[in-house]
Amino acid sequence: MGRRGRGRRPGIGRGSRLTGAAAPTIVWFRRDLRIHDHPALVDSIGSGSPVVPLFVIDPRLLTGRFGSPNRTWFLARSLDALSGQLAGLGSSLVIRHGDPAAIVPALAGDIGADAVAVSRDYTPFGRARDRAVADALDAAGIAFRQKRGVLIHEPEEVLTGERRPFRVFSPFHRAWEGLPMRDVVPAPEAIASADDLRSDVHALDDVRAVRPTADPEHLLEPGERAARERLARWIDAGPEHGPVAYVSTRDRLADARATSRLSQDLRFGLLSPVEVAQAVRMRHGDTAGPRRFLSELAWRDFYAHGLWHEPRIAREPFMARYAGLRWPGTDADAE
C-alpha cells in the first residue's frame, strides 16, 4: 500500500525545518479524526520520526453540490476536538485550505518529510485525489503510505472462491464473518514534538462560522470523546435498548434509543469500526441483536468494497438492467 519515489526532485524536500535529525512524517487526517485505533498515526509514531498531523480543508467537499451546513458544523468541531487531543500528546494539528494535490506535496517538500501516511480511502473521488497526491510525492522521492483504518476488512480480503468480488450481500456476509478482525491499536501516549507550522486560521474560522440548520435539540456532540461516550452508552443500554434489543428495535425511527446513533461517528472516523465491532462482541457475545448490528457494519464494508471494485456504481446502477428503470413521481415516469 505504499509508494517510493525515484529520487528527490531538485529544490523540493531539501532539509527539514523541524526539530530533530530524522525526516518527519506527515499524517494526513481525512475520514479518521481520532487518536484511538489509528494505524497510520501509530505506525508513523513508531518509526521514531517526528510526526506532523495535517488536515486539508478541501472546498470541493464543503461547498460542492453535496455541501451540508450540518455536516460542516460537525466537522469543524470534530477538528477542534482532534486538535485538543493532539495538543495533549505534545503535537498540534496543521490546518491548510485548498486542493490536497497541491497542498500536501508542498508541505512535505517544505518540511523535508520523507513520507505521508493516510488511512486508505475507497471512493472514486478519494482514489483520484490520492493518486494525484501520490504522483506528486513520488516525483519528489517521498513515500505515500496507505494504512487500514476506515473499514473492518479490506476489498482484497473478501472475495469469492474464484478471487472475484461478491455482488450479493448474503455470501459476502458469510465470507466477511469468517475472517478474523485485526487487533485494535492502542492510542499513542505521546507524539514526537515538531516546530510549530502555520495553519490557515481564516479558512478554519470560515468553517467554524457555518451554522447548522438542524433542530439544536437533535444535534449530537462532535468529537472523538463524545463519540466514545455514545458507544459506551449504546453498549451498556440494557436489555430493552442497545445491541441486545437491536434486532427488534432498529426500525423504530421515532425512538432515539433504538439505534446506536453512531453513523456520523463512523462517517468522520471518530470511532474505528473495528473497535466498535469488537466492543459489541466482547460485551454481548454472539447473540441475535449483536449479530444483526454487526451485519450493518458488514453492509458498510460491502458498499465500500463495491465502489472499490466497480467505481462506476457511484453514478450508475450496480445492475445494468436497472439503468432505464422509471421511478414513480419523477419526470421520466411522466413521459
Salt bridges, closest charged atoms under 4 A:
ASP32 OD2 - HIS38 NE2 3.05
ASP37 OD1 - ARG182 NH1 2.73
ASP43 OD2 - LYS147 NZ 3.53
ASP58 OD2 - ARG60 NH2 2.73
ASP80 OD1 - ARG208 NH2 2.89
ASP99 OD1 - ARG60 NH2 3.56
ASP110 OD2 - ARG17 NH2 2.86
ASP121 OD1 - ARG31 NH1 3.18
ASP121 OD2 - ARG129 NH2 2.98
ASP130 OD1 - ARG30 NH1 2.90
ASP130 OD1 - ARG129 NE 3.01
ASP135 OD1 - ARG3 NH2 2.99
ASP138 OD2 - ARG6 NH1 2.87
GLU154 OE1 - ARG120 NH1 2.69
GLU156 OE2 - ARG120 NH2 2.45
GLU157 OE2 - ARG148 NH2 2.17
GLU157 OE1 - HIS153 ND1 3.81
GLU177 OE2 - HIS173 NE2 3.72
GLU177 OE2 - ARG291 NH1 3.07
ASP205 OD1 - ARG208 NH1 2.84
GLU221 OE2 - ARG225 NH2 2.56
GLU224 OE2 - HIS36 ND1 2.62
GLU224 OE2 - ARG228 NH1 3.98
GLU229 OE2 - ARG225 NH1 2.75
ASP236 OD1 - ARG283 NE 3.07
ASP251 OD1 - ARG250 NH1 3.90
ASP255 OD2 - HIS241 NE2 3.37
ASP255 OD1 - ARG257 NE 3.96
ASP265 OD1 - ARG230 NH2 2.74
GLU275 OE2 - ARG228 NH2 2.94
ASP286 OD1 - ARG291 NH1 3.37
GLU296 OE2 - ARG250 NH1 3.68
GLU296 OE2 - ARG292 NE 3.98
GLU310 OE2 - ARG167 NH1 2.57
GLU310 OE1 - ARG312 NH2 2.90
GLU316 OE2 - ARG312 NH1 3.25
GLU335 OE1 - ARG326 NH2 3.92
